[in-house]
């Protein structure tokens, strides 16, 4: 069955530290999409990245980078030189071709606290 | 500005009193969904709609109804709310296989 696991419930770091948020997924589909969303304390969900299953290239966007490895079914998210504004809950999510892409299957989320 | 709006943002109600949470998007998206967010569970899909008059159940549909009479609107109806429906609710829309755009959320408390 499809599933997304974010094993880290909470992470606490000091500003400027690098931090990696883990995401492991399960799916029987060969065609799927993976996402990361950020939920700051204000509560809204902010889209960060979408990656399809045929594109294993790592991606970097400023201080953010993503490592997609199909061999280990992982899509990890690294924040370099973390800042207090990065404090949020981060969700990894999966959308499958078999499901018509009609839903996102979310992990439980990782709460990141960045301290000054 | 492209957006998904929800109303109300906060609602406290009592068991059994019917309520509707509205959702509207201005992006002409075909697909719309409702999710609920509970601690430790992430977000779970309640219902979704692929277009006008086409809706289907998600993972946790019990106790909820939806309708899609117009493309832009997708209200969530709780006919007889119960305390276990206390949650944070998100409406979302997308087109094609693109990312879902989420509304700001509705925090519902059922006493």
Interface residues (C-beta under 8 A of the other chain):
Chain A: X4 X9 X33 X35 X37 X43 X44 X45 X47 X50 X91 X93 X95 X100 X101 X102 X103 X104 X106 X107 X108 X109
Chain B: X31 X33 X35 X40 X41 X42 X43 X44 X45 X48 X50 X56 X58 X59 X88 X90 X92 X97 X98 X99 X100 X101 X102 X104 X105 X107
